[in-house]
C-alpha cells in the first residue's frame, strides 16, 4: 500500500489497496474463461455481495461466467491470490442473467462494510460497468464500439478511433467563516432533512481551487479567500472523482442562495450541529462520503 503525505482525509472509498496490473490488459487471454477466473457482477451502482452469519459483508466472486451466453463486455480488474478478477455489468433484470441467490447491493450503502481490498475492486467494477452501459456507439459516426485492452478501451468498428473511460472532476468543500462556523446546505433536489457541505463540478479550463471559489460564490454568494486541499475519493455514481477542500470565507454577509439549486443554507457552531442531530432535525451524509469526512474533520477540531 502506497503512503500518502500531507493533509489527507480518509473515507471507506479513499483506498490504495489493489494492484490493477494494467500491463496485463493487452494480453489476449486476460478475459478468457478458466479455473483462475472469478466474476464480479454489478448493476447500476450495485455490486454482488455475500453476508456472513455475523453480519459482515464481502464481495461475491463467482467461478462461473454469469453472462449466460449474452455479449456483455468483461473488464479485467486485476488479480487476487493468483485469480483473475473480471467485472461484468448486467444492465437490467432478466430471467437469463439474474441468479436468485445473488445479492446485489448499492455500493454507496455497503462500502463502509467492505474491507479496503473489496471496496477497491467494487469501485472499479461499478465505474466501468456504468461506462460500458452508457457508451455503446462511436460519437463521431454512430458505429458500434468493441471492447479491447481487458475492457478498458472501446474501439470503433468503422473509423478505428479509441475511446477511454471518462472521469468527471468535482470539488467538495467544508466552508468556514471567521468564527469557525461550518456552512451546511440542503440541495433543492433532495427531500427531507438531508444537509451537507457544498460541491460542484470543475468546468473546462478551470483549476480545482478556482472551482471551489466559483461554486461557493454561485451557490451561496460568499467570497472564499483561502482553500486547502485535504483528500480525494472516487465516486462512481456514475463517474466522478471528488476533490476535498477546507475553505474559509470573508466575513459573515447574508447568504444569497442559488435559485433552484440550494433550498436552504446556514452556519453552524459545533454545539448547534450536535443539538440539531440529537433532535433529528437534520441528517448528514453517510460515512462512506467525503462530505461526511469534511464535516467530521471540522467537528473534531474543536478547541
C-alpha positions as CSV (number, residue, x, y, z in Angstrom):
1,X,0.0,0.0,0.0
2,X,1.4,3.4,-1.0
3,X,2.0,6.1,1.6
4,X,0.3,9.5,1.1
5,X,2.0,12.5,2.6
6,X,0.4,15.8,3.7
7,X,-3.1,16.7,4.9
8,X,-5.4,13.8,3.9
9,X,-8.9,12.8,4.9
10,X,-9.8,9.2,4.5
11,X,-13.1,7.5,3.8
12,X,-14.0,3.9,3.1
13,X,-13.7,4.9,-0.6
14,X,-10.3,6.6,-0.2
15,X,-8.2,3.5,-0.9
16,X,-4.8,2.5,-2.3
17,X,-5.1,-1.3,-1.8
18,X,-5.2,-3.0,-5.2
19,X,-2.7,-3.6,-8.0
20,X,-4.8,-3.3,-11.2
21,X,-1.9,-4.9,-13.2
22,X,-2.7,-2.7,-16.1
23,X,0.1,-4.1,-18.2
24,X,-1.7,-7.4,-18.4
25,X,-4.8,-5.8,-20.1
26,X,-3.2,-6.1,-23.5
27,X,-2.7,-9.9,-23.2
28,X,-5.2,-11.8,-25.4
29,X,-6.1,-14.4,-22.7
30,X,-6.7,-12.0,-19.9
31,X,-10.5,-12.3,-20.3
32,X,-10.6,-16.0,-21.3
33,X,-12.6,-18.5,-19.2
34,X,-10.6,-20.7,-16.9
35,X,-10.2,-22.2,-13.5
36,X,-8.4,-19.0,-12.4
37,X,-11.3,-16.6,-13.5
38,X,-13.6,-15.1,-10.9
39,X,-16.5,-12.8,-11.9
40,X,-17.9,-9.8,-10.0
41,X,-21.4,-8.8,-11.1
42,X,-22.6,-5.2,-11.0
43,X,-25.8,-3.4,-12.0
44,X,-26.3,0.4,-12.0
45,X,-24.1,1.2,-9.0
46,X,-24.8,-2.1,-7.1
47,X,-22.3,-4.9,-6.6
48,X,-22.8,-8.6,-5.8
49,X,-22.0,-9.3,-2.1
50,X,-22.2,-12.1,0.4
51,X,-23.2,-11.7,4.0
52,X,-21.8,-13.9,6.7
53,X,-23.7,-15.2,9.8
54,X,-22.0,-12.4,11.9
55,X,-23.4,-9.8,9.5
56,X,-20.1,-8.9,7.8
57,X,-20.3,-8.2,4.1
58,X,-17.8,-9.2,1.4
59,X,-17.8,-9.3,-2.4
60,X,-19.2,-12.3,-4.1
61,X,-16.7,-13.6,-6.7
62,X,-18.4,-16.2,-8.9
63,X,-16.5,-19.0,-10.6
64,X,-19.0,-19.4,-13.4
65,X,-19.3,-16.8,-16.2
66,X,-22.6,-15.1,-15.3
67,X,-23.4,-13.8,-18.8
68,X,-25.4,-16.9,-19.8
69,X,-24.4,-16.6,-23.5
70,X,-25.0,-12.8,-23.8
71,X,-22.4,-10.4,-25.0
72,X,-21.9,-8.1,-22.0
73,X,-18.2,-6.9,-22.0
74,X,-15.9,-8.2,-19.3
75,X,-13.4,-5.9,-17.5
76,X,-10.1,-7.1,-16.1
77,X,-9.8,-5.6,-12.6
78,X,-6.5,-7.3,-11.6
79,X,-5.5,-10.5,-9.8
80,X,-6.2,-11.6,-6.2
81,X,-4.3,-14.5,-4.8
82,X,-3.4,-15.8,-8.2
83,X,-7.0,-15.4,-9.6
84,X,-8.1,-13.1,-12.3
85,X,-11.0,-10.9,-11.2
86,X,-13.3,-9.9,-14.1
87,X,-16.2,-7.5,-13.7
88,X,-19.4,-7.8,-15.7
89,X,-22.3,-5.3,-15.7
90,X,-25.8,-6.8,-16.0
91,X,-27.8,-3.9,-17.4
92,X,-31.4,-4.9,-16.4
93,X,-33.2,-7.7,-14.6
94,X,-33.8,-10.7,-16.7
95,X,-34.6,-14.4,-16.1
96,X,-31.5,-15.3,-18.1
97,X,-29.0,-13.2,-16.2
98,X,-30.4,-13.0,-12.7
99,X,-29.3,-15.6,-10.2
100,X,-31.9,-15.8,-7.4
101,X,-29.1,-16.4,-4.9
102,X,-27.2,-13.3,-6.0
103,X,-27.4,-10.3,-3.6
104,X,-26.9,-7.0,-5.4
105,X,-26.5,-4.0,-3.1
106,X,-25.9,-0.3,-3.7
107,X,-22.2,0.3,-3.2
108,X,-23.0,3.6,-1.5
109,X,-24.8,1.8,1.3
110,X,-22.3,-1.1,1.8
111,X,-18.9,0.4,1.0
112,X,-18.1,1.2,4.7
113,X,-18.8,-2.5,5.5
114,X,-16.3,-3.9,3.0
115,X,-12.6,-4.5,3.7
116,X,-10.5,-2.0,1.6
117,X,-9.4,-4.5,-1.0
118,X,-13.0,-5.5,-1.7
119,X,-14.2,-1.9,-1.8
120,X,-11.4,-1.0,-4.2
121,X,-12.4,-3.8,-6.6
122,X,-16.1,-2.8,-6.3
123,X,-15.4,0.9,-7.1
124,X,-13.6,0.0,-10.3
125,X,-16.3,-2.6,-11.3
126,X,-19.2,-0.2,-10.7
127,X,-17.5,2.7,-12.5
128,X,-16.5,0.6,-15.5
129,X,-20.0,-1.0,-15.6
130,X,-21.5,2.4,-15.8
131,X,-19.2,3.4,-18.7
132,X,-19.9,0.3,-20.7
133,X,-23.6,0.7,-20.1
134,X,-23.6,4.3,-21.4
135,X,-21.0,4.0,-24.1
136,X,-22.2,1.8,-27.0
137,X,-21.7,3.8,-30.1
138,X,-18.9,6.0,-31.6
139,X,-19.7,9.7,-31.0
140,X,-18.3,10.6,-34.5
141,X,-20.0,8.1,-36.8
142,X,-22.5,6.1,-34.6
143,X,-21.0,2.7,-35.3
144,X,-20.9,0.1,-32.6
145,X,-17.8,0.1,-30.3
146,X,-15.9,-3.1,-29.4
147,X,-14.1,-3.6,-26.1
148,X,-10.3,-4.1,-26.1
149,X,-7.4,-4.0,-23.6
150,X,-9.2,-6.0,-21.0
151,X,-12.4,-3.9,-21.3
152,X,-10.6,-0.6,-20.6
153,X,-10.7,0.7,-24.2
154,X,-13.5,0.8,-26.8
155,X,-12.7,0.9,-30.5
156,X,-15.0,2.0,-33.3
157,X,-15.6,-0.7,-35.9
158,X,-15.8,1.9,-38.7
159,X,-13.1,4.5,-38.2
160,X,-10.8,2.7,-35.7
161,X,-11.0,5.5,-33.1
162,X,-10.3,4.6,-29.5
163,X,-12.5,5.7,-26.6
164,X,-11.5,5.6,-22.9
165,X,-13.4,5.7,-19.6
166,X,-14.4,9.2,-18.5
167,X,-13.9,10.6,-15.0
168,X,-15.5,14.0,-14.1
169,X,-13.7,16.1,-11.5
170,X,-15.8,17.6,-8.8
171,X,-14.8,19.7,-5.8
172,X,-16.4,19.4,-2.4
173,X,-15.7,21.9,0.3
174,X,-16.2,22.5,4.0
175,X,-16.7,26.3,4.1
176,X,-15.9,28.0,7.4
177,X,-16.3,31.6,8.5
178,X,-14.2,33.9,10.7
179,X,-15.9,32.4,13.8
180,X,-15.0,28.9,12.7
181,X,-18.6,28.0,12.0
182,X,-19.4,25.5,9.2
183,X,-21.8,26.1,6.4
184,X,-24.2,23.3,5.6
185,X,-26.9,23.4,2.9
186,X,-29.9,21.4,1.7
187,X,-30.0,20.9,-2.0
188,X,-33.3,21.7,-3.7
189,X,-33.3,18.3,-5.4
190,X,-33.1,16.4,-2.1
191,X,-36.1,15.8,0.1
192,X,-36.3,15.6,3.9
193,X,-33.7,16.8,6.4
194,X,-30.5,16.0,4.4
195,X,-27.8,18.6,4.8
196,X,-24.2,18.6,3.5
197,X,-21.3,20.8,2.5
198,X,-21.2,22.4,-0.9
199,X,-19.9,20.7,-4.0
200,X,-19.8,21.2,-7.8
201,X,-18.2,20.0,-11.0
202,X,-15.0,21.6,-12.3
203,X,-15.5,23.5,-15.6
204,X,-13.3,23.2,-18.7
205,X,-10.2,25.4,-18.4
206,X,-10.7,25.8,-14.6
207,X,-8.4,25.0,-11.7
208,X,-9.7,23.0,-8.8
209,X,-9.2,25.9,-6.4
210,X,-10.9,28.2,-8.9
211,X,-13.9,25.8,-9.0
212,X,-14.1,26.0,-5.1
213,X,-14.2,29.8,-5.2
214,X,-16.7,29.9,-8.1
215,X,-19.1,27.2,-6.7
216,X,-19.3,28.9,-3.3
217,X,-20.0,32.3,-4.9
218,X,-22.6,30.8,-7.2
219,X,-24.5,28.7,-4.6
220,X,-24.5,31.0,-1.5
221,X,-23.0,34.3,-2.6
222,X,-19.8,34.1,-0.4
223,X,-16.3,35.1,-1.3
224,X,-13.7,32.4,-0.4
225,X,-10.2,33.8,0.3
226,X,-8.4,30.6,1.3
227,X,-8.6,26.9,0.2
228,X,-6.7,23.9,1.5
229,X,-6.7,20.5,-0.2
230,X,-7.4,17.6,2.2
231,X,-8.0,14.5,0.1
232,X,-9.9,12.8,-2.7
233,X,-12.1,9.8,-3.3
234,X,-13.7,8.1,-6.4
235,X,-17.5,8.4,-6.6
236,X,-18.5,6.2,-9.4
237,X,-22.2,7.2,-9.4
238,X,-21.7,7.3,-12.3
239,X,-18.2,8.6,-12.9
240,X,-16.9,11.3,-10.6
241,X,-13.7,11.9,-8.7
242,X,-14.3,14.1,-5.6
243,X,-11.5,16.5,-4.6
244,X,-12.0,17.7,-1.0
245,X,-11.1,21.1,0.4
246,X,-11.3,23.2,3.5
247,X,-12.3,26.7,2.6
248,X,-12.6,30.0,4.5
249,X,-15.0,32.8,3.5
250,X,-14.7,36.5,4.1
251,X,-16.8,37.8,7.0
252,X,-20.4,36.7,7.5
253,X,-22.5,38.5,5.0
254,X,-26.1,37.4,4.3
255,X,-26.3,34.3,2.2
256,X,-27.6,34.6,-1.3
257,X,-28.9,31.2,-2.3
258,X,-28.8,29.9,-5.9
259,X,-32.3,29.6,-7.2
260,X,-33.4,26.1,-8.0
261,X,-30.2,24.7,-6.6
262,X,-30.0,25.4,-2.8
263,X,-33.2,25.2,-0.8
264,X,-31.6,26.4,2.5
265,X,-28.2,27.0,4.0
266,X,-27.0,28.2,7.4
267,X,-23.9,28.5,9.6
268,X,-23.5,26.0,12.5
269,X,-21.4,26.1,15.6
270,X,-20.3,22.7,16.7
271,X,-22.8,22.8,19.6
272,X,-25.6,23.8,17.3
273,X,-24.9,21.0,14.9
274,X,-24.8,18.4,17.7
275,X,-28.1,19.7,19.0
276,X,-29.8,19.5,15.6
277,X,-28.5,16.0,15.1
278,X,-29.7,14.9,18.5
279,X,-33.1,16.3,17.9
280,X,-33.2,14.6,14.5
281,X,-33.9,17.9,12.7
282,X,-31.2,17.3,10.1
283,X,-29.5,14.3,8.5
284,X,-25.9,14.2,7.3
285,X,-24.2,12.3,4.5
286,X,-23.2,8.6,5.1
287,X,-19.9,7.6,6.5
288,X,-18.6,6.5,3.1
289,X,-18.7,10.0,1.6
290,X,-16.0,12.7,1.5
291,X,-18.7,15.2,2.5
292,X,-19.2,13.5,5.9
293,X,-15.4,13.3,6.3
294,X,-15.2,17.1,5.9
295,X,-17.9,17.6,8.5
296,X,-16.3,15.2,11.0
297,X,-12.9,16.9,10.3
298,X,-14.4,20.2,11.4
299,X,-16.2,18.7,14.4
300,X,-13.0,17.1,15.8
301,X,-11.0,20.3,15.6
302,X,-12.9,21.9,18.5
303,X,-10.7,23.8,20.9
